[in-house]
Amino acid sequence: MKVKSIIVIATLLFTIKVSVAQQAKQELWYKQPAEKWTDALPIGNGRIGAMFYGGVTHDHIQFNEETLWTGKPRDYNRKGAYKYLPEIRELLFEGKQKEAEALAQKEFMGLQSEAGNRKAWVAEMKEGKGMTGNPASANYDDKLWKTIAVPAYEGWETVGLANVDGSVWFRTTFDVAQSWVGKDLVLDLNKIFDQDFTYVNGQLVGNTDGPDARRYTVPAKLIKPGKNVIAIQVLNYYDRGGIGGYKDTSKKIGIYPVGATIEQGVSLVKTWKYKIQDQNPPAVPQYQASYQPFGDLNLQFAHQGSISKYKRSLDLATATVRTAYQANGVNFIREYFASEPNQAIVINLTADRKKSISFTAALSSLHQKSVVKVLPNNTLSLTVNVKDGVLRGESRLTIQVKNGSIKTIGEKIKVTNADEATLYLTAGTNFIDAQNVSGDPAVANMQALTSLKGKSYEEVKKNHVKEYQSYYNKFKVNFGTSENEILPTDERLVKFASANDPAFAALYMQYGRYLLISSSRPGTQPANLQGIWNDLLTPPWGSKYTTNINMEMNYWPTEILNLSPLNEPLVKKIEGLAKAGAETAREYYDAPGWVLHHNTDIWNATAPINASNHGIWVSGAAWLSQHLWEHYAFSQDKQFLKEEAYPLMKGAALFFDAFLVKDLKTGWLISTPSNSPENGGLVAGPTMDHQIIRTLFKNCIAAADILGVDPDFRNSLTAKLKSIAPNQIGKYGQLQEWLEDKDDTTDKHRHVSHLWGVFPGNDITWSQDEKLMNAAKQSLLYRGDEATGWSLAWKINFWARFKDGDHGMEMVKMLLKPAKSGAGSYVNLFDAHPPFQIDGNFGGAAGIAEMIVQSHQGFIDILPALPTEIPQGDVSSLRARGGFEIELSWKDGKLTSLNILSKVGGKCKVSYQNKAIEFDTKAGESYKLNKDFKF
Ligand code: FUC
């Protein structure tokens, strides 16, 4: 072989090796299928999302469509609530917090949805509607009833009655010894969700509605020696149902003589008989609506023989999930992705031996009202109607095969001996916008299927990858290679806290970007508490939008991590909220502009919800306005500032212009009534509000200057700005959370709201006020490190701003530890609050970026908080305020090269450690600096 060709081969080999290494860095992978939902791998096109379990003989694909929610367009505002505002304020000024909260709870909370007729339904259930005979009676024949494990503290949903609310009868027997005769007995069932009518030998012995423990006395006269019968009618209105027993499962439910103990009695922990009486309980009033799962696609494969070489993976570079394995000597590959151009979930099944693809595909849904139908051309449709709401969905599954046969059997599609099969799953709802639900759910399906006509799988995949990479490829990160890179992701996660694996942190950044691209594409709804992934009918916190931190955290990575277009859904949402929030401003505060309290949903709810001790927090609109301003600050897009951002920001500022009141004691302008998110109850003047409002006013003043508009408004804000209550340092050297110096240094609350000014705000910075910065740091030290998932992520950002990269890295390790019962990350690296909440993924990704570059102090700060454990790396293209894109590399913890691309021209100020330079730039030009910070 000639020398030249050896070199060519060597180069080729090297290239292959390098690209494989890069590939590995951007992959989550596992040696086994998912057992739980949080093991499964997520995909999404911003509108449709899915979770893949990757089982060999049974693959489960759970999917969502982002507009399927409970509820309907309605007025959430309590009319004339503003009449109570002066009295609530007065009570707070007088220090009567409890009285203020009580009045606010009564007169100031939003309106709930309508309640069903509980009384009538309970009467019907008691009369035995839907049952034959009287199931309470001792000699009732329950032979044909099914069986269920009792108790189930997490609800009957977890032991076979998934998705059941309503009335269910339970029956069992217990044996009574001769020695018990003549004694009263205690029937201890502890928790029942939600209401019960409990009978022994046909006689009612207890009826409780609500959370109280069920410990009923059974009179001796009801008991006979030998077999006795317990029958319980359980009425469940919402969420988990059934006989719960004890949370601590070492404690038993059972029956025993009065004066004895459960250990001396008969355990009732066993299999009981049950019968569902009715599944339509009356609606429970809700403040806001919940995001809903859509359906499930189940694939059943006819594999014979042993299975080997199993691998389940998610390639972040192409947004493609893959399951690969060998069965009976044949290599099978399944590829799954969510196409934005073709609005479909696409699943491609191949094998390296012809005629090997045989399976059945079926659709189902948790929704009680759901129907699967067979349509022409081997297509299935699944239609769903949400309970307690007006939204309907339709999904379609169609399959294309190469060779082999395809037919429908019953409501399933059966593919036999194909060489290859491609499944297209589409979905739509009747949601058009928060006021309009007149859409046709079939339209999205038909459009998607039409767009797919005549296209090969390869073409569809190529278009998907191209569109996805138009976002994903904008940013690259490399923190070097580490030994653990070769490990499956779940094993790597276990080791991360104690191993040197900075590359895993880089992967986590890219995973955050992947999740945001997958859940928030232009034209879709913003990412909610779970992005777009949810498999529960009653998800935690409704899987909606909490605006006192969580919704905003979802959008922290967009600007810095070069995903700016993904803000579009947030901006559109803010427009909707501003309309709804104007009504809330009028009804609650008799004020102009718009206001948003601590939560919202798909219907743009803006009124206070839940409880007055945390639901009355007024700064949602102002905080969201910061995102509008930041979008301008990073992009310098004046048209956006003029047409979209400024009118919304102005509306938020107009509200506070009217809302702020003079504090009688200090003379400062304060925000009242409000709350330091979820800590300390209803108060006058929480620090966070003042930081947010001050920032809003400053940004509005700057925007009005840039746009040359509204001089009077600008002047009025400038005048008020000086009077807003300032940040204060308290007696423990802490930054005060409240107006008064009343912080508790042992308070470990997950919210660290008064540090908003440090991050995401810039109300407190090193260059403006070192003392305040140190006080803020002291407050964070008092709060401690332990926290929920999103709170850990927030703390990464704080430590980055405090310029303590090593403490930041400690927090990264806490976020990236296996979530067993506490905070951390699940097997699929979803953030665990717990439970799953996606904000931590986004906040964590943004926090690592803040360690590399910051730009909130009027200059670009290079490597401001580099952790010792990330000694080398290269990054392109992080974005900085002023319209700059930064490419940099470092080695041994020191900058080795820096390239700054100026997108729009103008002055650039950069600083690295104690070096700083300032230079003029031209739009489109790059400026290279060496390690000594010289051109
Ligand atoms: C806020 C937080 C909770 C949770 C919820 C969704 O209320 O305080 O921890 O994240 O939002």
Residues whose N, C-alpha, C, O or C-beta is under 5 A from the ligand:
A	BS01	FUC	W541 T546 E678
